[in-house]
Amino acid sequence: MPPTLPPIIDVEASGFGTASYPIEVGVALPDGRTYCSLVRPLAQWTHWDDSAEQVHRVSRNTLVKHGRPPEDVADEVNDLLAGQTVYCDAWYHDLTWLSRLFEATGRVQAFRLDDIRCLLNEAQADHWNSTRTRIQADLGLHRHRASNDARILQATLQRVRLDHPAPGRMPGSAQKEMR
């Protein structure tokens, strides 16, 4: 039986640095469902980096028009992930942006965030980047969006676990031991 895949989160942001803030949150759940929402900037969130926009291709104007209130996004993400450990590939940045979202909305983050690398053995880590490139091509998810990125990460984890299981263990058993 294949190992259970953990929930994965990805956060897109207005840029890097202390004034940046989350603009989109995407989640890939273990059952294959995804969640994605643009985040309407709060009045005090003014930082905008044009080079970040070139990557995520979401304009500030789009966020203002189509983004959802940050309180709603924080509540929905908490509802989906409460009590779970959720994994990401840019732990420091995603933690910072999620903290900004939850603090600004007066919400308490109801899930734990951890780095996806802690789920990998050495062989899996060595093959991560090449596997991710193949998975992205196979899935045809070329649009850089948070939920697409979360799906790619989750599928990459599944593939490297299957292709490079931990020696002497069933795939996924290391994750169970870490809990």
C-alpha positions, -999 to +999 in steps of 0.1 A: +000+000+000+015+034-009+023+057+019-001+085+028+009+118+014+010+147+038-007+181+032+015+205+013+012+243+014+027+270-009+025+307-004+031+333-031+041+368-019+044+404-029+082+401-029+109+393-004+120+411+027+104+423+059+077+443+042+065+415+019+031+398+025+012+368+012-008+373-020-019+337-026-021+305-005-024+270-021-028+237-004-027+201-017-045+177+007-037+140+012-070+130-005-061+149-037-082+180-032-066+214-035-074+248-021-062+281-036-071+317-028-058+351-037-054+373-007-067+409-009-039+432+005-047+450+038-042+488+037-009+485+055+004+460+031+019+483+005+052+466-006+052+454-042+082+439-061+078+439-098+103+411-102+081+389-079+051+398-101+070+385-131+073+351-114+037+347-100+021+368-127-005+383-104-008+420-104-017+441-073-047+453-091-059+417-096-055+411-059-075+442-050-103+432-074-103+394-070-085+387-037-105+374-008-104+390+026-073+378+046-095+368+075-115+344+053-083+329+038-068+324+073-100+308+086-103+285+055-067+274+057-071+267+094-103+247+088-085+226+062-053+220+081-062+222+119-041+199+140-019+187+112+017+190+103+018+207+069+049+207+047+065+233+023+097+237+003+105+272+014+100+269+051+115+302+063+096+323+037+063+305+040+064+306+078+071+344+076+042+350+052+018+327+070+027+344+103+020+378+087-014+366+075-024+351+108-011+380+129-026+407+107-060+390+110-059+383+147-061+345+140-040+318+156-025+293+131-040+260+139-014+238+121+023+232+123+046+240+094+076+220+086+102+216+058+094+189+032+131+180+033+127+164+067+106+137+050+134+127+026+162+102+029+195+109+013+187+092-020+154+110-022+170+144-015+196+137-042+169+130-068+144+157-057+152+184-083+153+162-113+121+144-102+103+177-096+112+189-131+098+156-146+067+158-125+060+194-135+063+185-171+041+154-167+014+173-149+016+202-174+012+228-146+033+256-161+013+284-146+031+295-114+003+294-089+003+284-052-020+253-056-001+241-087+032+244-068+017+225-038+004+197-061+039+195-078+056+192-044+032+165-033+035+145-065+073+148-063+074+135-028+053+105-038+075+098-068+108+100-049+094+078-021+084+052-047+116+054-067+140+056-037+125+040-006+143+040+027+166+009+029+150-018+050+117+001+055+084+005+038+081+039+021+066+064+045+077+046+077+103+073+084+075+099+085+056+078+111+087+074+133+092+112+132+058+120+147 
